[in-house]
């Protein structure tokens, strides 16, 4: 292996590694190969150094193993000193003579597959732009027992400015490969500074005088150097990479992508060639939608209690706090009122439960609200902390028949909500609810006036704006297919959106009046074939 063309990836091989590092780069620059070489060296040189490598999709993992990692190990001149020959052909785990392991996993619909990986010293996430930001806390927990290392590394080519990779890069030191020209101009290849001006007719040029630049004389400069030991982040484009600027034919192709016969769209050129994000994820609701859906109800507990007689019943929805260190997460409450002979639901109360309460205190608070508002049902997130909270509420006197435990799934079932009977051994019944389709229906009902919200004031908007965090997540599948999921924009809370979804879904399901699915776009419907492509049981058999 030679780094002659990949000198800008030298930080991969430095002994003093940052706690977290993010490489936001253009396509075809050697990032994945460099990451793999780093991993193999660590595994060989450091006894017991276990690494978890994650790709978003199973077919990406199979391709990575077959075309990069396995050939890299098999063709290494010192392979026999590193690893036994049969280990090369294994798919999920590569075991080194040093006692180190390399685990391979994918994380597409959920992070469940990585939960079994323990004792991890470094997590390497490739194509991180397609990893759901909400999955990161579970992924990071695999390194929580590491006393000396616990590295987190992310590589990929960005898509949207609020996507996972772009957010991680912006949270870091934001290093650019800066080159000084003979005219004394420091060229910073950032989209906000000199990058576009550095694209000359024949090669990479100075943004000021137009002379060709000697990129090899450059170096990384961090916009936030104090963050480098903790969260280093690097940006690299094709414009400043020798595989492109130093080869006339490749540079002509690059120019063609910008303005010639092979011209890319702005978003594709920014992503693929410049290695920078472009545009934002598509939001399911706008602020205008929330203002239009607002009613005269002030959304206070007193007003909701006073209006109780006007409704046939109230249903409370609760989304429990997820905790974690990546964003603010709250236990959110939504109380929805329904009347006979109408399909309009009114959200009359919204609350974020104060943070810092113990599970017992939180459960007591929810039961107190439930009784004050004389609710008929309490629908809540049964996954994660929900099971414990439900047990506490049942101990506090909450009747079983008034609890509606929901668990989010990605389902191929025709029905959005599916009943799961007890399986014995004291287990509870629950309901599976298709996350993407149910949220799409909720947003459609809000836009069409079938679900009203409290008055959109300075007080309530702090909670109601959780609905603005819901975004479409298009995920590419093999052979050009696209699966559309619904997720949360990074670092923006969405707890109230789920609490409202649970409350409304419980009303629709118990009244057997679930909205016509034609109100939600067909793109959110998942087929068995799509599920098999996205998350097959055995990715080692995936064809690509």
N, C-alpha and C positions, 0 to 999 in steps of 0.2 A: 504493500500500500504506500502511496505517496500523497503528500498534501500539497504538491506543487500547484495544483489548480484549485485547492480548497484551503488556502492559508487563512481565509477569513473564519474558518471553523476551528481555529486553534484553541479558543476557549473551552471546547469540548475536552481537550487533553491536558488542561492545566491541573496541577495537583491541588491547588487551593480552589475548591469548587464552592459556588454560592449555594445557599440553602434551597433556593428555587431559581430556575433559569428558563427563559422563554425565547425561542428562536422563531421570529415571524419573517419568513423568507418567501421569495418567488419560487416558481416551479423549476425542477431539474437543476439544482445547484449542489446536490450531494449531501443534503442534510441528513437523510435517513441512513445513508452509508456511514457517515461520520458518527452518528449516534450509535450505530451498531458496532463500529470499531471500538468506540469508547467502552461500550458494554462488555465486549469480549475481553479487552485488556483488563478491565476491573475484575472480571470473573476469574481470570487467570492469575492475576497478581495479588489479589486480596482474598485470603481464605474465608469462606463462609459469607461472601458478599452476594446476597440474593437480590436479583433485579426483576421487576415486573414491567413488561413492555405491553402497552395497550394500543390497539387500533380501534377505530369506531366500529367497523363492520367485520363480519367473519371472513368475507372474501378478501378484504384488505389484509387481514392477518395471515391468511393462507398464502397470498401473493408475497407478502413481506418475508415469510419464512422460506418460501421456495426460491425466491429470486435474489434475496439479499443476505439474510442471516445464515442460512444453511450453506450457501456457496462460500461465504466469507470464512466460516469455520472450516469447511471441508478443504478449501484451497490454501489454508494457512500453512506456512512452512514448518511451524512448530506445533501443528495440530496434535500430534501424538503425545506431546508433553502437556497439552491442555485438557484433552478430552478423549474418552474412549470412542472408537469408531461408531459403534451402534448408537451412541448418543446423538450423532448428527441427524439421524433419520427420525428421531422422536419429534413430535409436534409441539405439545403443550409445555414440556419442560426439557431444558438442556442442562445436564449435570456435568460439572467440571471436576477434574482430579483434585482441585483445591478445596472441594466441598461447596463451591458456589453453585447457585442455580439461576437459570434464566427462565422465568415464567412468561408464557404468551397468552394473552386474553384479549377479548373484544368487549366493548361497552357501548351498546347501541340504544336499546329501549330502556334499559335500567342497569344499575351497577352490580346486580346480584352475583354475577359470575366471579367478581374479584373478592368477594367477602371471604372466600376460603384461603386466600393467599396471606400468609402471616410471615413475620420475620423479615420483611422486605427492607432492604437498605436504600434502594433507589427505585422510583417510579418514573418510567419514561413513556410519555403519551405522545404518539405520533398522530398527525392529521388532527390536532387538537381543536381545530375550528369546527369539527363535526361532533365533538363531545359535549353533552349537555352540562352546563355549568353546575346544575344542581347535583350532578353525580360526583363532583370532585370531593366533597367531604368524605364520602364512603371510600373512594379511591385512596385518599390521603391516610385513612386510618390503617392501611396496610403497613405503613412505616412508623406507626406510633410507638412501637416497642424498640425502635432502633435508638441506641444510646449515643452512637458516634456519628452516624451519617443521616439517613432519612432524607435524601435528596429528592426533589421534584423537578422534572424536566419536561418541557413542552415544545414540540416542533410542529410546524404546519404552514400552510398558505392561507392567509385570511380571506374572509368573504365580506361579512358585514361589520360595521364599526361597533356594533353592540354585541358581536359574537364572542364566544369564549376566548378564542386566541387573542383577539384585539384587546379585550378587557384585561387579560393577563399581561399583555405587553405594556399597556398603558399604566398598569399598576407597578411596573418595574422601573429599572434605571434608564430605559429608552436609549440604548446605544446605537449610534450610526457610524458607518465606516467613513471617516472624514479624511479627505486628501487635500494637501496644500499644493497649489499651482506655483509655477515660477513667478507669476505676477503677485504672489503673496496672498491670493484669495484662498480661504479655507472653504472647500466645497462640501456641503452637508447634504447627502443624498436622501433627504426627507421630503415627502410630498409637499410639506408646508414651506420648504426652503428652496433647495437647488435641484432636486431630482430631475424634473422635467427639462430644465435648461441644460442638463448635463448630457442629454441625448443628442449627439452630433450626427453629421451625415455619415461618417465613416467609423467613429468610435466614441468612447466616453470623453467628453471635453469639459474644460473649465467653464463654469456658468458665467464668468465675468469676461474673460478674454477669448474664449473659444479654442484654446490650445489643447491638444490631447493630454490627458492626465496619466501619470504613472501610478496606477491604483495600488501597486505593491508597496509604494512608499507611504500609504495611508495607515490609519490605525483606528480602533474603536474609541469614540468619545461618548461618555455617558452624560445624558442631560441631568440625571440625578445620581451623581457618583456615590452619595451616602447610602443609596439603596443597593449598590452592586453586591456587597457580601450577603445580603438577605434575599433580594429579588432582582437579579440581573435579567435584562431583556435586550435582545439584539434584533436589528432589522437589516435585511440584505436583499437587494434586488438583482435582476439580471443585468441591469445597466452597469453595475460596478463589479461584475463577476467575470474573470478572464475567459471562462468558457463561452462567453457571449461577446464582450467588448474586444477581445484580442483575436477573434476569428472573423475575417471579413464576411464570409458567407452567413455566419450566425448573426452578425450585426445587421446585415441586410434583411434577414428574416424578422429580427426584432423591430426594425423600422417598418417593415410591412405590416406587422401586427398593429402598429400605431396609426398608420396612414395609407398603407399600400393595398394591393389586391386582397391580402389576407387580413384586412383590418378587423380588429376586435371591437366589441362594445367598450364603452368607458369602464364599466364595472369589471369586465373580464380582463382588460389590459392592466388596470390597477391591481387586480388580484394576482393574476398569473405571471405578469412580467415585472411589475413594480413591487410586488409583495406588500401592498398596503390595502387596508379595507376600503370598501366603497359602499355607500348607502346604509340603510338600517333594515333590521328585520321588520316584517309587516305586522303591524298591531291589529288585533281583532276588534278593538274598540278605540274610538278617538275621544278626546275631551268633549267634543261637540255631541257625541252620542250620549255621554254621561249627563250633560246639561239638558239634553232633550228628554232623557228618561227621568229626570228629577221631578218629584211631586212636591206638594206643599207640606208634606210631613217633615217636621224638623229633625226626626231621627233620634230623639232623646228617649231615655227610658220612661220618663213621665208621660210623654206624648203617646208612646206605644202602649203603655198601661191604660191610658184613658181611651184609646181607640179600640180596645179589645172587644167590646160588645158589638162593634160594627162588622166583625168578621166571624165566619163559621169556626175558624181555628187559626192558631199560630203554629208554625214549625220553626224550630231553631236549628241552624247549621253551625257547626264548629269545626275549624281547622286548627289542629294543635300545633304549637311551635315546634319547628324542626331543629332549633338550636343551631349549632355550628358557628364557624368563625368567618364565613365568606360573605355573609350579608345579614341584615336585620331580619329576624323572623319572629312573628308574634302569634300567639293564640288569638284567632279572630272569631267573632260571633256575628251571625246574620240572622235576623228574625223576620220571617216572611208570613204575611197574612193572606188567607184565601177566603173567598165567598162562594156560596152555592150559585149555580146558574151563570157563572162567568169563568173564563179561563185566564183572567188577568191576576197576577200575583203582585203584591205590594211589599217591598222590603221596608219595614217600619223602624228597624233598629239595627245599628251597626256599632261594633265595639272592638277595640283592641284591648285584650286583657293586659293589665300592667305586668311588665317583665319582672322577674325576680321572685315570683310566687313559687312555692313548692308544688309538686303535683297534687298533694292533698288540698292545699289552699286553693289551687286553681279549680279542682273538681268541686269543692264547696261553693266557690263563686258561681260556677256554671249552673249548679243545681239551684242556687238561690235565684238566679235570673230566670231559669226555666219555670220555677214555681210562681214568681211574681208576675210573669207574663202569661201564666196559665197555658203553656204550650201543650200541644197534642203529642208531638214527636220531637226527639232530639236526634238529628242526623249528623254523624261525625266521621272523621277520617280514622278508620279502624287500623290502618297500617302504622308501623313504627310505635310512637308513644300512645296511640289511640287505644290499644288493648289494655295498657296499664290504667289509663284514665277511665276507661269504661268500667273496669273492675272496681276502681275507687268510687265511682258514681253509684254503682250497684250496691256497694257496701253502705253508701250514704243514703240509701232508700229509693233510688231511681228504679221504677218498675222496668222489667226486661222488655215488656211489650211496647214501651214508649221509646226504646232505643233503636235507631236505624244505623247499623255499622256499615260504612262504605269503604271499599278498598279500590283504589285506582288501578286499572289494568290497560294494556293495549290489546284489544279484543278483536277477533274476526267474527264474533257472533252477530246475528241480525239484530238482537236486542241490545240496547245500550246498557240496561241494568239486568243482571242475572243473579238469582237467588242461590246461595251456597248453603245447603243444609248442614247441620252439625255432623261431624265425622266420628263422634263417640269420644269417650275419655274426658268428658267434661268440656269439650270444645263448644264454641258459640257459633250460631248461624251468622252469616254476613251476606253482604251484597257486593258483587263486583260491578264496577261502573267504568265504562270506556272513557278514559280521560279526554282524549281529543274530541270525540264526537259529542260528549256531554257538554264540554266547555263551548264548543262551536254552537250547539243548540242554545245554551244560555245567552251567549252574545247575540245570536240572531233574535231571541225573544226580547232582549233589552232594546235592540235597534227597532224592532217592530212594535214596541209599546206594550208587549204582553207581560213584561216584568218592569215595574217602576222602582225607582230608587229614592232615598230620602233627598230632601232639598240639597242642592249642590252649593254648600257654603264653605267659608274658610275652615270651619270646624270639621265638617263631614268629609271634605275632599281629601283630607289626610288619610282617610280609610278607603273611600270610594276609588281613589286613584290606583289602588291595588289592581283594579280591572285593566288599567292601561299597561300593566306589566305583561299581560298575556300576548304572546307573539307566535306567529307561524314559524315552524322549524322545518324547512324542506330538507330532507335527507336523501342523498343520492343512493340508489341501489344499483347492483350490477345490470349491465345491458341497457343502461339509459333510463331505467325507471326511477321515479321519485316518490318517496313516502312523505306525507305531510303530518307532522306531529304538532302539538301545541305545548309550549313551555313558557318559561319565565325569562324576561330580559335580565341579564346578570346584574346583581346588586340592587334589584328593585323588588320590594316585597309584593307578594301576590296572595297572601293568606286570606284576605277578605273575599277574593274572587272564588276561592274554593269553598269557603264557608257558605257563600250565597249559592254556589252550585249544588252543594249537598242539600241545603234547605229546599230549593226549588225542585230538585230531582226527587226528593222524598215526597213532596206534594204531588207531583205528576205521577209518580209510581203508585203511591197508595190510592190515588183517585182513578188509576188506570186511564189517565189522560195525557200520556207522554206526547209531546209535540210531534207533528209529522216530520220525519227525518229529511224531507225535501227542503226544510228550512235551513239545513246545514249543508255546505258544499260536499259533493261526493268525494272530493280529494282526501277528506279525513277518514274515509272508510278504508279499513285494512283487510286485505284478502289473505287466504292461507298461503298463496304463492309468495306474496310480499313478505309475510312473516318468516317464511322459510329462507328467503333471501337475506332478510335483515338479521335474524337470530336463529340459525340452525342449531340443532342439538350437537352436531359434531362438525366443527369448522374445518377439521383436517380433511374432510371429504368434499369440501366446497370446490367447485370448478370455476375457474376465472379465465 
